[in-house]
Amino acid sequence: MKRIFFALALSLLAAPAKSQFHSLTIPQASQPVSETQRVGVTDITLQYSSPRVRGRDVGATEIPQNGNPIAWRAGANMATTIE
Protein backbone atom coordinates (compact mmCIF):
# COMPACT_ATOMS: atom_id res chain seq x y z
CA MET A 1 0.00 0.00 0.00
CA LYS A 2 2.85 2.37 0.80
CA ARG A 3 4.45 1.69 -2.58
CA ILE A 4 1.26 2.51 -4.45
CA PHE A 5 0.78 5.73 -2.48
CA PHE A 6 4.43 6.73 -3.01
CA ALA A 7 4.25 6.03 -6.77
CA LEU A 8 1.02 8.02 -7.07
CA ALA A 9 2.43 10.97 -5.11
CA LEU A 10 5.64 10.95 -7.14
CA SER A 11 3.77 10.93 -10.45
CA LEU A 12 1.51 13.78 -9.32
CA LEU A 13 4.55 15.86 -8.40
CA ALA A 14 6.51 15.05 -11.56
CA ALA A 15 3.75 15.79 -14.09
CA PRO A 16 3.61 19.60 -13.58
CA ALA A 17 7.40 19.84 -13.65
CA LYS A 18 7.55 18.15 -17.06
CA SER A 19 4.87 20.41 -18.54
CA GLN A 20 6.78 23.56 -17.53
CA PHE A 21 9.78 22.70 -19.69
CA HIS A 22 7.68 22.08 -22.78
CA SER A 23 6.76 25.75 -23.26
CA LEU A 24 10.35 27.01 -23.14
CA THR A 25 11.45 28.32 -26.55
CA ILE A 26 15.06 29.27 -27.15
CA PRO A 27 15.70 31.88 -29.86
CA GLN A 28 17.71 30.92 -32.93
CA ALA A 29 21.36 31.89 -33.06
CA SER A 30 20.66 33.94 -36.19
CA GLN A 31 17.28 35.65 -36.14
CA PRO A 32 15.26 35.72 -39.39
CA VAL A 33 14.88 39.20 -40.90
CA SER A 34 12.56 40.41 -43.65
CA GLU A 35 12.94 43.83 -45.32
CA THR A 36 10.46 45.22 -47.87
CA GLN A 37 11.01 48.28 -50.05
CA ARG A 38 8.71 49.73 -52.70
CA VAL A 39 10.50 50.66 -55.93
CA GLY A 40 8.10 52.38 -58.31
CA VAL A 41 5.03 50.14 -58.33
CA THR A 42 6.90 47.00 -57.28
CA ASP A 43 7.50 45.72 -53.75
CA ILE A 44 10.89 44.04 -53.26
CA THR A 45 11.28 41.78 -50.22
CA LEU A 46 14.64 40.57 -48.93
CA GLN A 47 14.57 37.67 -46.44
CA TYR A 48 17.71 36.49 -44.64
CA SER A 49 19.02 35.23 -41.30
CA SER A 50 20.78 38.00 -39.41
CA PRO A 51 24.12 36.73 -38.07
CA ARG A 52 25.26 37.71 -34.60
CA VAL A 53 28.37 39.85 -34.77
CA ARG A 54 29.20 39.59 -31.02
CA GLY A 55 31.84 42.31 -31.08
CA ARG A 56 33.63 40.98 -34.16
CA ASP A 57 34.44 43.07 -37.21
CA VAL A 58 32.56 41.39 -40.05
CA GLY A 59 34.79 41.20 -43.09
CA ALA A 60 38.09 41.81 -41.32
CA THR A 61 38.79 38.12 -40.73
CA GLU A 62 38.06 36.82 -44.22
CA ILE A 63 40.48 34.16 -45.39
CA PRO A 64 41.31 34.57 -49.08
CA GLN A 65 41.14 31.58 -51.41
CA ASN A 66 43.49 31.63 -54.40
CA GLY A 67 44.30 35.27 -53.65
CA ASN A 68 40.64 36.37 -53.80
CA PRO A 69 38.73 37.36 -50.65
CA ILE A 70 35.64 35.35 -49.71
CA ALA A 71 32.40 37.27 -50.11
CA TRP A 72 30.47 37.67 -46.86
CA ARG A 73 26.90 36.49 -47.27
CA ALA A 74 23.84 37.82 -45.47
CA GLY A 75 22.33 34.56 -44.32
CA ALA A 76 23.70 32.43 -41.52
CA ASN A 77 21.04 29.69 -41.37
CA MET A 78 19.50 29.60 -44.82
CA ALA A 79 19.88 31.12 -48.25
CA THR A 80 18.95 34.76 -48.81
CA THR A 81 15.80 35.16 -50.91
CA ILE A 82 14.65 38.15 -52.94
CA GLU A 83 11.02 38.35 -54.04
C-alpha positions as CSV (number, residue, x, y, z in Angstrom):
1,M,0.0,0.0,0.0
2,K,2.9,2.4,0.8
3,R,4.4,1.7,-2.6
4,I,1.3,2.5,-4.4
5,F,0.8,5.7,-2.5
6,F,4.4,6.7,-3.0
7,A,4.2,6.0,-6.8
8,L,1.0,8.0,-7.1
9,A,2.4,11.0,-5.1
10,L,5.6,11.0,-7.1
11,S,3.8,10.9,-10.5
12,L,1.5,13.8,-9.3
13,L,4.6,15.9,-8.4
14,A,6.5,15.1,-11.6
15,A,3.7,15.8,-14.1
16,P,3.6,19.6,-13.6
17,A,7.4,19.8,-13.6
18,K,7.6,18.1,-17.1
19,S,4.9,20.4,-18.5
20,Q,6.8,23.6,-17.5
21,F,9.8,22.7,-19.7
22,H,7.7,22.1,-22.8
23,S,6.8,25.7,-23.3
24,L,10.4,27.0,-23.1
25,T,11.5,28.3,-26.5
26,I,15.1,29.3,-27.1
27,P,15.7,31.9,-29.9
28,Q,17.7,30.9,-32.9
29,A,21.4,31.9,-33.1
30,S,20.7,33.9,-36.2
31,Q,17.3,35.6,-36.1
32,P,15.3,35.7,-39.4
33,V,14.9,39.2,-40.9
34,S,12.6,40.4,-43.7
35,E,12.9,43.8,-45.3
36,T,10.5,45.2,-47.9
37,Q,11.0,48.3,-50.1
38,R,8.7,49.7,-52.7
39,V,10.5,50.7,-55.9
40,G,8.1,52.4,-58.3
41,V,5.0,50.1,-58.3
42,T,6.9,47.0,-57.3
43,D,7.5,45.7,-53.7
44,I,10.9,44.0,-53.3
45,T,11.3,41.8,-50.2
46,L,14.6,40.6,-48.9
47,Q,14.6,37.7,-46.4
48,Y,17.7,36.5,-44.6
49,S,19.0,35.2,-41.3
50,S,20.8,38.0,-39.4
51,P,24.1,36.7,-38.1
52,R,25.3,37.7,-34.6
53,V,28.4,39.8,-34.8
54,R,29.2,39.6,-31.0
55,G,31.8,42.3,-31.1
56,R,33.6,41.0,-34.2
57,D,34.4,43.1,-37.2
58,V,32.6,41.4,-40.1
59,G,34.8,41.2,-43.1
60,A,38.1,41.8,-41.3
61,T,38.8,38.1,-40.7
62,E,38.1,36.8,-44.2
63,I,40.5,34.2,-45.4
64,P,41.3,34.6,-49.1
65,Q,41.1,31.6,-51.4
66,N,43.5,31.6,-54.4
67,G,44.3,35.3,-53.6
68,N,40.6,36.4,-53.8
69,P,38.7,37.4,-50.6
70,I,35.6,35.3,-49.7
71,A,32.4,37.3,-50.1
72,W,30.5,37.7,-46.9
73,R,26.9,36.5,-47.3
74,A,23.8,37.8,-45.5
75,G,22.3,34.6,-44.3
76,A,23.7,32.4,-41.5
77,N,21.0,29.7,-41.4
78,M,19.5,29.6,-44.8
79,A,19.9,31.1,-48.3
80,T,18.9,34.8,-48.8
81,T,15.8,35.2,-50.9
82,I,14.7,38.2,-52.9
83,E,11.0,38.3,-54.0
